[in-house]
């Protein structure tokens, strides 16, 4: 319990100013608050919770703050707005650092249970992105070429099967210094962008925790790439996407202090172009309603074709980049508020109930075809973010799973004796699935998901979804998402594993692979999901090899999947080395086709299929495999070692 309290106090000091002031706990000698009653027993998971269809949601106006059914009057949010000037931005961020909520949070969080469900291993899946959106990786394939980055530079090799070879290696100049990390790689036509982060010490003063850059190369001559520009923005790496041919770079500059007597511009984030830093104009900075963290989320769009920054905008507060589609990028942030009931008299005490709550704000930046940014619209959902991957875009829908954890206390005031005391209230949790249209109108919702037990993971598979609860990591519960107006729970899948990858392999089939800690075997299961409400197991299997460890369940990029041929493959390692094996599957079971030995297997491995051949790539080595015969054709090693 001490660990939870200390961690909570440290986190609380970083939280922003709330419009409400927490009551002080100043218990007098010989006085004590009456003990509160614990409530609630163990709930069973409902088989099919009811569906609640809600009215369209918009952020509340400052005049709103009505009490909820429990009598809690929540502090209203102030409306978002464009910053008037740099002093306006500085004053908002300075207020956030005052930590006036620390006392409330320390009391409310002290009632939490030991153990954080986020510590449990989540499920994984291969990433599915909308059309027109690409994600970065350390490896990209383009036509007849393979591009990879290691810790120092960009290498290009041919995609020529057994004759594959490295044709160039180009060090990223910034990587020659300390505190530089190469993150991701993008390729578009004859342009390549290497995304890297640079520490504050390497970048210079007034750079927060550093900056994130994209080194743009002309790779029309693959044997001699040419650096065209080095572009970026202040802040640590958030995420990147290629949206409609434009690189969207999201960074998060965090402020550790705000000098109230200094230059207001010292807190303003900037963009970087070939070593020159330029502050964002005040009218490109949005003041978020109820800013909760002293920092910014910056979106910078970069044209690879022109090797130039197209636009940049920022919002106060740290938000998570959660999803993107053609023409838009979505950010999500948790917005904290607290409220209280009207005091009631109990003997000599004036008693009030204090609670906190978290809402998720989903915010959209619009992008035109050139990459110009327009702040668009936002909505509020009950509950906080489970994870950025729990917010997804599926055609004309936005789906979000939130977890509403609430803590609080009862406050006792004895005005006659002049003291105030408080006791922690029992924490509560509630999971919700909300389906929105692109105008942020609610299409359907599923409340009390998982009987309101702490949820640790959620995956969206189109017509189906899966979630896991903290109390039972070896059971996944399915969701029927075929009707957005009426999502509902489906079957419970028992999975003898601590980590798993859930992968749709067709419109009607689902492949599930799982591993057990301490046991290298891989459990394999095939499910029929033609009826999303009644997903059922068709067959199962196991690798049954002692000492084999498979990384595919925590590194989905290593999975090779042949949906039409009913086959999948994955790398593995043992005490004697590493290898790659191939399995075929149908409703009768799983059968190993073959395997080949590998020299060694780095953790950062991605499998790429090109012209019927597999390229098992890491930052330092590339294997070329023939999946039909499960044989090794070539090994291409890093040019620098």
C-alpha positions in Angstrom: 0.0 0.0 0.0 2.9 2.4 0.7 4.1 2.0 -2.9 0.7 2.9 -4.2 0.5 6.0 -2.0 4.0 7.3 -2.8 3.5 6.8 -6.5 0.2 8.5 -6.3 1.7 11.5 -4.5 4.4 11.9 -7.1 2.0 11.7 -9.9 -0.3 14.1 -8.3 2.2 16.8 -8.0 2.4 16.8 -11.8 -1.3 17.2 -12.2 -2.9 20.6 -13.1 -4.9 23.1 -11.1 -8.5 22.1 -10.8 -11.2 24.7 -10.5 -12.1 23.1 -7.2 -10.0 23.5 -4.1 -9.5 20.3 -2.1 -10.6 20.4 1.6 -7.8 20.4 4.0 -7.4 17.5 6.4 -6.8 19.0 9.8 -7.9 16.5 12.4 -7.9 17.8 16.0 -6.5 15.9 18.9 -8.6 13.1 20.2 -11.1 13.4 17.2 -11.8 10.8 14.5 -14.1 10.6 11.6 -16.8 8.0 11.9 -16.0 4.8 10.0 -17.6 4.4 6.6 -19.3 1.2 5.6 -17.8 -1.0 2.9 -20.2 -2.1 0.2 -20.5 -4.4 -2.7 -19.9 -8.1 -3.1 -18.3 -10.0 -6.0 -20.2 -9.6 -9.2 -20.5 -12.2 -11.9 -19.9 -11.4 -15.5 -23.2 -10.8 -17.2 -23.8 -12.8 -20.4 -25.5 -9.9 -22.3 -25.7 -6.5 -20.7 -28.3 -4.1 -21.9 -27.5 -1.5 -24.5 -27.9 2.2 -23.7 -28.2 4.5 -26.6 -27.1 8.0 -25.7 -27.7 11.4 -27.0 -25.0 13.2 -29.0 -22.2 14.3 -26.7 -20.4 17.6 -26.7 -18.0 19.2 -24.2 -20.1 20.9 -21.5 -20.2 24.7 -21.4 -18.9 26.6 -18.4 -22.5 27.0 -17.2 -23.0 23.3 -16.8 -22.2 21.6 -13.6 -25.4 19.9 -12.5 -25.3 17.2 -9.9 -25.3 13.5 -11.0 -27.7 10.9 -9.6 -25.5 10.5 -6.6 -25.8 14.2 -5.8 -22.2 15.0 -6.8 -21.9 18.5 -8.4 -19.0 18.4 -10.8 -16.9 21.4 -11.6 -17.7 22.4 -15.2 -15.0 22.6 -17.9 -14.0 25.9 -19.4 -14.3 26.0 -23.1 -11.3 25.4 -25.4 -9.9 28.4 -27.1 -7.0 29.8 -29.2 -4.3 31.4 -27.1 -4.4 35.2 -27.1 -0.6 35.5 -26.8 2.4 33.9 -25.2 1.6 35.3 -21.8 -1.8 33.7 -22.0 -0.2 30.3 -22.5 2.4 30.8 -19.8 -0.2 31.7 -17.2 -2.3 28.6 -17.9 0.8 26.3 -17.6 2.1 28.1 -14.5 -1.2 27.5 -12.7 -1.1 23.8 -13.6 2.2 23.4 -11.7 0.7 24.7 -8.4 -0.6 21.2 -7.5 -3.7 22.4 -5.5 -5.3 18.9 -6.0 -2.5 17.0 -4.3 -4.3 16.7 -1.0 -7.5 15.5 -2.5 -5.8 13.0 -4.7 -3.6 11.6 -1.9 -6.6 11.0 0.3 -8.7 9.5 -2.5 -6.0 7.3 -4.0 -5.0 5.9 -0.5 -8.2 3.8 -0.7 -7.1 2.0 -3.9 -6.4 -1.7 -3.8 -2.9 -3.1 -4.2 -1.9 -4.0 -7.7 -2.4 -2.2 -10.9 -4.3 -4.1 -13.7 -2.2 -2.2 -16.2 0.7 -4.3 -15.0 -0.8 -7.5 -16.5 0.3 -8.6 -20.0 -2.1 -7.3 -22.7 -3.2 -9.1 -25.8 -1.5 -8.2 -29.1 -2.5 -8.1 -32.8 -1.2 -7.1 -36.1 -2.0 -3.5 -36.7 -5.0 -2.7 -38.9 -5.0 0.9 -40.4 -7.6 2.7 -42.5 -7.0 3.1 -46.2 -4.6 6.0 -46.9 -2.8 5.7 -43.6 0.6 4.0 -43.0 2.5 3.3 -39.8 6.3 3.6 -39.4 8.7 0.8 -38.6 12.4 0.3 -38.6 12.0 -1.6 -41.9 10.1 -0.7 -45.1 9.8 -2.5 -48.5 9.3 -0.6 -51.7 9.3 -2.2 -55.1 12.7 -4.0 -55.4 14.2 -2.4 -52.4 14.4 -3.0 -48.7 15.1 0.0 -46.3 16.2 -0.5 -42.7 17.5 1.6 -39.8 19.7 0.5 -37.0 21.1 2.6 -34.1 23.2 4.8 -36.4 21.9 5.1 -39.9 19.9 4.0 -43.0 20.8 0.9 -45.0 19.3 -0.1 -48.4 19.4 -3.6 -49.8 17.9 -5.3 -52.8 14.9 -7.5 -52.6 16.4 -10.2 -54.8 16.0 -13.5 -52.9 19.2 -15.4 -52.6 21.0 -12.6 -54.4 19.9 -9.8 -52.0 22.7 -7.5 -51.0 23.3 -4.1 -49.3 23.8 -1.3 -51.7 24.4 1.6 -49.3 24.7 2.6 -45.7 24.1 6.2 -44.8 24.8 7.3 -41.2 22.3 9.8 -39.7 24.6 12.7 -38.8 22.8 13.5 -35.6 23.4 10.0 -34.4 27.1 10.7 -34.0 26.3 12.6 -30.8 25.1 11.2 -27.4 21.4 11.1 -26.6 20.1 10.3 -30.1 17.7 7.4 -30.9 16.5 6.4 -34.3 12.8 5.5 -34.0 11.0 4.9 -37.3 11.4 4.9 -41.0 9.0 5.9 -43.9 9.5 5.6 -47.6 7.4 7.4 -50.3 8.6 7.3 -53.9 12.2 8.5 -54.0 12.1 10.0 -50.5 12.9 8.3 -47.2 12.3 9.8 -43.7 14.3 8.6 -40.7 12.5 9.7 -37.5 14.7 10.2 -34.5 14.7 11.8 -31.1 17.4 13.9 -29.6 17.9 14.6 -25.9 17.8 18.2 -24.5 21.6 18.0 -23.9 22.1 17.3 -27.6 19.5 19.8 -28.8 20.4 22.8 -26.7 18.6 25.0 -24.1 14.8 25.7 -24.0 14.1 22.3 -25.6 12.1 20.6 -22.8 13.1 16.9 -22.8 14.6 17.2 -26.2 13.2 17.2 -29.7 12.0 14.8 -32.4 13.1 15.1 -36.0 12.7 13.6 -39.5 15.8 13.4 -41.6 14.6 13.5 -45.2 16.7 11.8 -47.9 16.6 11.7 -51.7 17.0 8.0 -52.4 16.5 8.1 -56.2 20.0 6.7 -56.3 19.8 3.9 -53.8 23.6 3.6 -53.8 24.1 7.2 -52.7 21.2 8.7 -50.6 21.4 12.5 -50.2 20.2 14.4 -47.1 17.7 17.1 -48.2 16.5 18.5 -44.8 16.3 17.9 -41.1 12.9 18.8 -39.8 11.1 18.4 -36.5 9.5 19.8 -33.4 10.3 20.2 -29.6 9.3 17.3 -27.4 9.7 13.6 -26.8 8.4 11.2 -29.5 4.7 10.6 -29.5 3.8 8.9 -32.7 3.9 9.2 -36.4 1.7 8.3 -39.3 1.9 8.8 -43.1 -1.5 10.2 -43.9 -2.3 10.8 -47.6 1.4 11.1 -48.4 2.2 13.6 -45.6 4.3 12.6 -42.6 2.4 13.5 -39.4 4.8 13.9 -36.5 3.4 14.1 -33.0 5.6 15.2 -30.1 4.9 15.9 -26.4 7.0 18.8 -24.9 6.7 18.5 -21.1 7.5 21.4 -18.8 9.2 20.8 -15.5 9.0 24.4 -14.4 7.6 27.8 -15.5 9.4 31.0 -14.6 6.7 33.4 -13.8 9.0 36.4 -14.1 10.8 35.2 -17.2 10.0 35.6 -20.9 6.6 33.9 -21.7 8.1 32.7 -24.9 10.4 30.4 -23.0 7.6 27.9 -22.5 6.4 27.9 -26.1 7.3 24.9 -28.2 9.0 25.3 -31.5 9.7 23.6 -34.8 13.2 22.8 -36.2 14.4 23.2 -39.7 18.1 22.4 -40.4 19.2 23.4 -36.9 17.1 26.6 -36.7 14.3 26.7 -34.1 11.2 28.7 -34.6 8.5 29.3 -32.0 4.9 28.3 -32.8 2.7 31.5 -33.2 0.3 32.0 -30.3 -2.7 31.6 -32.7 -1.5 28.0 -33.5 -1.7 27.0 -29.8 -5.0 25.9 -28.4 -5.8 26.2 -24.7 -7.4 22.9 -23.8 -10.4 23.0 -21.5 -9.3 22.0 -18.0 -5.6 21.5 -18.9 -4.3 18.7 -16.7 -0.6 18.5 -17.4 2.0 21.3 -17.8 3.0 20.6 -21.4 1.8 20.4 -25.0 0.9 18.0 -27.7 2.4 19.2 -31.0 1.3 18.0 -34.5 3.8 18.8 -37.2 3.1 17.9 -40.8 6.0 17.3 -43.2 6.0 16.9 -47.0 8.5 14.3 -48.0 8.3 15.4 -51.7 9.2 19.0 -50.8 11.4 18.2 -47.8 9.6 20.9 -45.9 7.4 21.5 -42.9 3.9 22.2 -44.1 2.2 23.2 -40.9 2.3 22.9 -37.1 -0.2 23.3 -34.3 -0.3 22.5 -30.6 -2.7 22.0 -27.7 -1.9 22.5 -24.1 -1.9 19.3 -22.1 -0.3 16.0 -23.0 -2.6 13.9 -25.2 -2.1 10.4 -26.7 -2.2 10.1 -30.4 -4.7 7.3 -30.8 -5.7 6.8 -34.4 -5.7 8.4 -37.9 -7.6 8.3 -41.1 -7.3 9.9 -44.5 -7.6 13.6 -43.8 -7.5 13.5 -40.0 -5.5 12.7 -36.9 -7.1 12.0 -33.5 -5.8 12.8 -30.1 -7.2 11.6 -26.7 -6.6 12.8 -23.2 -7.9 12.2 -19.8 -9.7 15.2 -18.2 -9.8 15.1 -14.4 -12.4 16.8 -12.2 -13.7 16.6 -8.7 -17.0 17.4 -7.0 -18.9 17.1 -3.8 -22.4 16.6 -2.4 -24.1 19.3 -0.3 -23.1 18.8 3.3 -25.6 16.9 5.5 -25.7 17.0 9.3 -24.9 13.8 11.2 -24.8 14.6 14.9 -22.2 17.3 15.4 -20.7 16.7 11.9 -21.5 18.4 8.6 -20.8 15.4 6.2 -20.2 15.7 2.4 -19.1 13.1 -0.1 -16.1 14.0 -2.3 -15.4 12.1 -5.6 -13.1 12.5 -8.5 -13.9 11.4 -12.1 -12.0 11.1 -15.4 -13.5 11.8 -18.8 -11.9 11.1 -22.1 -11.7 13.9 -24.5 -11.4 12.8 -28.2 -10.1 15.7 -30.3 -9.6 15.8 -34.1 -7.1 17.7 -36.3 -8.3 17.9 -39.9 -5.7 17.7 -42.7 -6.1 18.8 -46.2 -4.2 17.0 -49.1 -1.2 19.3 -48.7 -0.9 18.7 -44.9 -2.4 22.0 -43.7 -3.8 21.6 -40.2 -7.3 22.7 -39.0 -8.4 22.1 -35.4 -11.8 20.5 -35.8 -14.1 19.1 -33.2 -14.1 17.1 -29.9 -16.3 15.1 -27.6 -16.3 13.9 -24.0 -16.8 10.3 -23.0 -17.3 9.0 -19.5 -14.2 7.2 -18.1 -10.5 7.4 -18.8 -8.4 5.9 -21.5 -7.7 2.2 -21.3 -4.9 2.5 -23.9 -4.5 4.4 -27.2 -5.1 1.1 -29.1 -8.6 0.9 -27.4 -9.7 3.8 -29.6 -10.1 2.7 -33.2 -11.6 3.8 -36.6 -13.6 1.3 -38.5 -15.0 2.7 -41.8 -17.5 5.3 -40.7 -17.3 4.5 -37.0 -15.1 5.5 -34.0 -15.0 3.0 -31.2 -13.6 3.7 -27.8 -13.3 1.6 -24.6 -13.0 3.6 -21.4 -12.5 2.7 -17.8 -14.0 5.0 -15.2 -12.1 4.6 -12.0 -13.4 6.8 -9.2 -12.0 7.4 -5.7 -12.9 9.9 -3.1 -13.6 10.4 0.6 -16.2 11.5 3.1 -15.5 14.8 4.8 -16.5 15.5 8.3 -16.6 19.1 9.6 -17.2 19.9 13.3 -17.5 23.7 13.2 -18.1 23.9 17.0 -14.8 22.2 17.8 -13.0 23.7 14.8 -11.7 20.6 12.9 -12.0 18.9 9.6 -11.4 15.2 9.0 -11.9 12.7 6.2 -11.9 9.0 5.4 -11.3 7.3 2.1 -14.4 6.1 0.2 -14.4 2.7 -1.5 -13.1 3.0 -5.1 -15.3 2.0 -8.0 -14.6 1.0 -11.6 -16.9 0.9 -14.6 -15.9 -0.1 -18.2 -17.7 1.3 -21.2 -17.7 0.8 -25.0 -19.0 3.7 -27.0 -19.5 3.7 -30.8 -19.6 7.1 -32.5 -20.1 8.4 -36.0 -17.6 10.9 -37.5 -19.7 13.8 -36.2 -19.0 12.4 -32.6 -22.7 11.5 -32.3 -23.2 8.3 -30.2 -24.5 5.4 -32.3 -24.5 2.8 -29.6 -22.9 2.0 -26.2 -22.4 -0.9 -23.9 -22.1 0.1 -20.2 -20.9 -2.0 -17.3 -18.7 -4.0 -19.6 -17.2 -7.0 -17.8 -19.5 -6.4 -14.8 -17.3 -3.4 -14.0 -14.3 -5.4 -13.0 -10.9 -3.8 -13.9 -10.1 -4.3 -17.6 -6.6 -4.7 -18.8 -6.9 -5.0 -22.6 -9.2 -4.6 -25.5 -8.8 -5.4 -29.2 -11.0 -4.4 -32.1 -11.3 -7.0 -34.9 -14.0 -5.4 -37.1 -17.2 -7.3 -36.5 -15.7 -8.8 -33.3 -13.9 -7.5 -30.3 -12.1 -9.1 -27.3 -11.3 -7.9 -23.8 -9.6 -9.3 -20.8 -10.2 -8.6 -17.1 -7.5 -8.3 -14.5 -8.9 -11.0 -12.2 -8.6 -13.7 -14.9 -5.9 -13.1 -17.6 -6.5 -16.5 -19.1 -10.0 -15.8 -20.2 -10.9 -13.4 -23.1 -14.5 -12.2 -23.6 -15.8 -11.6 -27.0 -18.0 -8.7 -28.3 -20.4 -8.7 -31.2 -19.8 -5.4 -33.0 -21.7 -6.2 -36.2 -24.5 -3.7 -35.3 -23.0 -0.4 -34.1 -26.3 0.6 -32.5 -26.5 -2.6 -30.5 -23.0 -4.0 -29.5 -23.3 -6.9 -27.1 -21.2 -9.4 -25.3 -20.6 -12.9 -26.7 -18.6 -15.9 -25.6 -15.9 -16.4 -23.0 -12.8 -18.0 -24.5 -10.6 -19.9 -22.0 -6.9 -19.5 -23.0 -4.1 -21.3 -21.1 -1.6 -18.6 -21.6 -0.2 -15.4 -20.0 0.3 -13.5 -23.3 -1.5 -13.9 -26.6 -1.9 -12.7 -30.1 -5.5 -12.5 -31.5 -5.6 -12.4 -35.3 -8.5 -12.6 -37.7 -7.4 -14.8 -40.6 -10.6 -14.4 -42.7 -14.1 -13.0 -42.4 -15.2 -16.1 -40.5 -12.0 -17.4 -38.9 -9.9 -16.3 -35.9 -6.4 -17.5 -35.0 -5.3 -17.3 -31.4 -1.7 -18.0 -30.3 -0.7 -17.9 -26.6 2.3 -18.7 -24.4 2.7 -19.6 -20.8 5.4 -17.9 -18.7 8.1 -20.4 -17.8 7.0 -22.8 -20.6 8.2 -22.2 -24.1 5.3 -24.1 -25.8 3.0 -22.2 -28.0 -0.8 -22.9 -27.8 -2.6 -22.6 -31.1 -6.4 -22.3 -31.5 -8.7 -21.7 -34.5 -12.1 -20.2 -33.9 -15.2 -19.8 -36.0 -16.4 -16.2 -35.8 -19.0 -16.3 -38.6 -21.6 -15.4 -35.9 -19.9 -12.7 -33.8 -22.2 -13.4 -30.9 -21.4 -17.1 -30.8 -17.6 -17.4 -31.4 -16.6 -21.1 -31.0 -13.4 -23.1 -31.0 -12.9 -25.3 -34.0 -9.5 -27.0 -33.2 -6.4 -26.5 -31.1 -2.8 -27.6 -31.1 0.6 -27.1 -29.4 4.2 -26.8 -30.5 5.2 -29.6 -28.0 8.9 -28.8 -28.1 10.9 -28.5 -24.9 13.0 -25.4 -24.6 11.4 -23.5 -27.5 10.5 -19.9 -26.9 8.3 -18.0 -29.3 8.4 -14.2 -29.4 5.3 -13.8 -31.7 2.8 -13.3 -28.8 4.6 -10.1 -27.7 6.0 -9.1 -31.1 3.2 -9.5 -33.6 5.3 -8.2 -36.5 7.2 -11.5 -36.5 4.1 -13.4 -37.6 3.9 -14.5 -41.2 0.3 -15.1 -42.2 -0.9 -16.7 -45.4 -4.6 -16.4 -45.2 -5.5 -17.9 -48.5 -3.2 -20.9 -48.1 -4.2 -21.5 -44.5 -0.6 -21.2 -43.2 1.3 -19.2 -40.6 4.9 -19.0 -39.5 7.0 -17.5 -36.7 10.6 -17.3 -35.5 11.6 -19.0 -32.3 14.7 -19.4 -30.2 16.2 -22.1 -28.0 19.3 -22.6 -25.9 21.0 -23.9 -29.0 20.1 -21.1 -31.4 17.1 -19.8 -33.3 14.9 -20.9 -36.1 11.7 -20.3 -38.1 8.9 -22.8 -38.4 5.8 -23.0 -40.6 2.4 -24.5 -39.7 -0.7 -25.2 -41.8 -4.2 -25.2 -40.3 -7.7 -26.2 -41.1 -10.7 -27.3 -39.1 -9.1 -30.7 -38.4 -6.1 -29.3 -36.6 -2.6 -27.8 -36.9 0.4 -29.5 -38.7 4.0 -28.3 -38.8 5.3 -28.1 -42.4 8.9 -27.6 -41.5 11.5 -25.4 -40.0 14.9 -23.9 -40.7 17.7 -22.8 -38.4 18.8 -19.2 -38.0 22.2 -17.8 -36.8 20.6 -15.7 -34.2 17.3 -13.9 -33.6 17.1 -10.3 -32.3 14.0 -9.2 -30.5 13.2 -6.4 -32.9 12.3 -8.7 -35.9 9.7 -8.1 -38.6 8.5 -10.5 -41.3 7.9 -9.2 -44.8 6.5 -11.2 -47.7 7.7 -10.1 -51.2 7.4 -12.1 -54.5 6.6 -15.3 -52.6 9.7 -15.0 -50.4 10.0 -14.1 -46.7 12.4 -11.5 -45.4 12.9 -11.9 -41.7 14.4 -8.5 -40.8 15.9 -6.9 -37.8 18.1 -3.8 -37.3 21.2 -5.9 -37.7 20.5 -8.9 -39.9 18.1 -10.0 -42.6 17.3 -13.7 -43.5 15.7 -14.6 -46.8 13.5 -17.7 -46.6 11.5 -19.8 -49.0 8.2 -20.4 -47.1 7.1 -23.2 -49.4 10.1 -25.4 -48.6 10.9 -23.7 -45.3 14.5 -23.2 -46.3 17.0 -20.4 -45.8 18.2 -18.8 -49.1 20.5 -16.0 -47.9 21.7 -14.0 -44.9 22.4 -10.3 -45.3 24.3 -8.7 -42.4 24.5 -5.1 -41.3 27.1 -3.2 -43.3 28.7 -1.8 -40.1 28.9 -4.8 -38.0 
